[in-house]
Amino acid sequence: MLRSTPPEQHGTANSMFYNSTDFGVAAGALLLGGIASMSNYPFMYRCSAGFMVLFLILYIGVRLVKGRSKREYVEMSRVSGV
């Protein structure tokens, strides 16, 4: 993330990353704690694993779309001579 920001914005980018990580940990603890209190721990761990699989699929999908759009841009540049 720091590579994609100008040097004068490194502090802001770093703080956004760590604040987002802290928020994710807090939200996950609240969500999974609520699931555990309404059911049992094995179900909570299955939900946690399900969330991880869901986000892995989402991550792979986003990476494939980004890669495809980048390749299409390069191919269009070659065709148009830009």
Contacts in CASP RR format, 6 or more apart in sequence:
PFRMAT RR
TARGET T0000
AUTHOR 0000-0000-0000
METHOD contacts of the structure
MODEL  1
MLRSTPPEQHGTANSMFYNSTDFGVAAGALLLGGIASMSNYPFMYRCSAG
FMVLFLILYIGVRLVKGRSKREYVEMSRVSGV
1 13 0 8 1.000
1 17 0 8 1.000
2 10 0 8 1.000
2 13 0 8 1.000
2 14 0 8 1.000
5 12 0 8 1.000
5 13 0 8 1.000
32 44 0 8 1.000
32 47 0 8 1.000
32 48 0 8 1.000
33 44 0 8 1.000
35 43 0 8 1.000
35 44 0 8 1.000
35 47 0 8 1.000
36 43 0 8 1.000
36 44 0 8 1.000
76 82 0 8 1.000
END
